[in-house]
Amino acid sequence: MLFKNCVQIAFIVSLLSLSNNIYAQAKKVQDSIRTISLQAASIFAKEPLKSPSKEINRKDLDLIQSRTLGETLSHIPGIQNSYFGPNSGAPVIRSLSGNRVKVLSNGLSINDLSGMSPNLNIHIDMDNVLGIDVYKGNASILFGGKAIAGAINLKDNTIPSVLSSDKLHGKVIVETGTNSGARQAVDINGSIKKRWAWHFGGMNHSNKDLKIPGNTKAPIAYDPKIDHLTQSLAQVHVDTETTRNLTLYPYISKFVLDNMDNPEWGLSEADLYTFQENSAINGVVVPNPMNDKYIPGQDPNTPLSTTVVKGIRDYAPVEKGIMPNSHSESRGANIGTSYIGDNFYVGVGYRGLEGYYGIPGFAQSTKQEHTHDAVVSEIEYSPINTRTRSNTLLFEGEFRPRTALISSLKVNYMTQFSDDRELVGIYMVNKFDTRRHTGRAEIEQGVWKFLSGTSGFDFSSMKMKGTGTLRYLPNNLSREFGAFTLQRIDFKPVQINLGYRHDWIAKRAMPDETYKRSRGLSGGKLSARDFGLNHFNTDLLWNMSKVAYFKASFIHAERAPDVNELYAGNDHFAIMLEENGDDRLDKEIARTYELGGGINFDGFRIAVSHYRTAFENYMYLAHTGLSRAGGFLVKEWRSSDTEINGWEAEFSYKSTWGKGRTWGLSSFFDLVKNENTSDDKLRKWAEGDYMPNLPTSRYSFTSTVGFKKIDLNLSFDRFLEQRYLGKNINPEPSMPAYSMLAARITYQTMIKGVGFEYYMFGNNLLNVEARPQNSFLKYLAPLPGRNISFGIKALL
């Protein structure tokens, strides 16, 4: 409550500051609307040695206007949204996510629990993000094993590195939507005298349960042919009546007749009938009596029993047109200051974030015991909720000695205290308090003839303490340290990058007497594990002419299993599974080959790439075929060989005609396959030839038009039906193909020296029922329905 009040007070103060600034500037005369755009020139801005695959600036982020990081990045080829409900979504890079995609803030790892539990949204304030660097498949040298699929670096302004000529500048945003709730955000920056810069930002967002086009659950949930594992995923009870064909059994078991009334055996009339001619009783073989209902000579394909579905019931009531438990509340504040000298800067900052939101699924807070007369309808299910809080302290500094040997030296440090909880209804079932420290130091070499490079080290530690008798992880400790070097050899027109990194990883389980393990594998002996990881890569870029290029790369990367893959051992309520780790798992090894090329000419850009990654000991959460009382499937972490390959293609064109008039068109297509290449019979039986929940192929078109004070953006995305289907013990059904249409229009104006943007945008304008194939919740909840939002942004 105190944190919430502080954010609200700070927001009011910012609005007052804005009104005072408007009054102070009322007499100023502005030349044109172009003064709205603040072009900040940082004296420390320089393109990194290892350029990202994609850079998203603040203007692009405003156009995308998404709720989560995964949704924001899903408009990039090769990246899709994990979609764990509308309030939580992480990036999926080339079918890989979780502990394989590293999310960073200004180069430092955000060590939250989102990689272990997809319901926990990544701790960021998107309104404070200046831009995003996206690394696809080539980031392990810079960022370690958890970037084995790629990395996302969020560049924010908590610690300013820019001295503005204005004493005060920034923005205030107020927004509301028909199906997205309300949002307010503040971003204020300023300077004190000639050297000090400061920043303050905050945001507040809330929404009630969201609207959807039709039913919350997929049609398969109410199909009488639904299998028992999919019943658990769709959270339905299927009431059946099974009638055995007694005319097919020639004998009646003498053993069952004699022990029918013995409670130790728990036998019933259904156990009487048998194909066995004899029974063994106390070590003596005795003949079984004949079944007088037996009819000989029947067709051998006659089924032994007939099952009739009498009804299908949801775990908890759902309402058509409403996504259950999709409410959300989130707020945050960030503040920082820095001293900027001629060839250095140093600064400190603070970020505070909290959120409370629902998962569109239900669970029991306690398990029911199996009894012969148990009545399923008496079991009560409550909605699953998540509550998160984090407080982060930051330090950042950079020194440019301007020598031939060293171009720059940069140091970052972050300490974070987090509280992550899973609740069933209002009752807490598990809680994890984590304390994290992470740091990074980089030295950028001066350019010497054809050689340049970056070297450094990073470290992180995380201590996790859990409470709650139903938590799925024991107390644990993780420590990671890595050292790397990346060198560029430039023989124009050919450029070669060579890199190497080594990581030292330690994982420790520290269970206490309150930790209760499941009946499954549950982490084995919870053994201490240490890993040494090696990474190396080589990239070649050949600029064949001024308009065409060719690139090739090879990457060897390794990843250690994380604490959930090693030590998990209880009900993970947020993902509605009993999750079991295995402390014997070995490190994961990936070897990636990638080829690509493109053309850039007179506003046209075409790029195509093909990649292939061979994994050894690929870790995945596997089906066991078991389910516990309460509807939770039992899964355990296993490893086997896998191959991932795919294609990505992009096209774009930009044109300008006349003053203040622009037009652009872009399109992309992507395809990915995650294929089982092992001889593991268990995996063939449980998961099939492909990993289930693969992202589907898709194509996209986006058009932008700028006409003086008006900007218009229109995007269309087509998600195809999945052809490469795996298994969830039973064959995985494919979700229908769907199309998504979005649009945004912005009008810019000036009022008394202050710039204003009025905007309106819409998502899912076709109001289609869309269920991403790669979503774990695809049977429970589609994407939100049509939303039209309106907003005002004031620019100081």
DAZI-V326488 format. One record per helix or strand of 2 or more residues. SS is the DSSP state (a for helix, b for strand). FROM is the first residue (numbers start at 1). LEN is the number of residues. Records with the same first field share a line. If there is no record, write none. Layout:
# DAZI-V326488
SS->FROM-LEN ; FROM-LEN
This chain:
# DAZI-V326488
a->2-23 ; 33-4 ; 58-7 ; 69-5 ; 98-3 ; 126-3 ; 140-4 ; 145-3 ; 219-4 ; 228-7 ; 246-3 ; 254-6 ; 269-3 ; 376-3 ; 563-5 ; 573-3 ; 681-6
b->54-4 ; 79-3 ; 91-3 ; 101-5 ; 108-2 ; 129-8 ; 150-7 ; 168-10 ; 181-12 ; 196-12 ; 236-9 ; 251-2 ; 273-2 ; 278-4 ; 284-4 ; 289-2 ; 305-10 ; 328-13 ; 344-20 ; 382-18 ; 406-19 ; 427-19 ; 451-17 ; 476-16 ; 494-16 ; 529-14 ; 548-12 ; 569-4 ; 577-4 ; 588-14 ; 604-24 ; 633-24 ; 661-16 ; 698-10 ; 710-10 ; 738-14 ; 754-10 ; 787-9
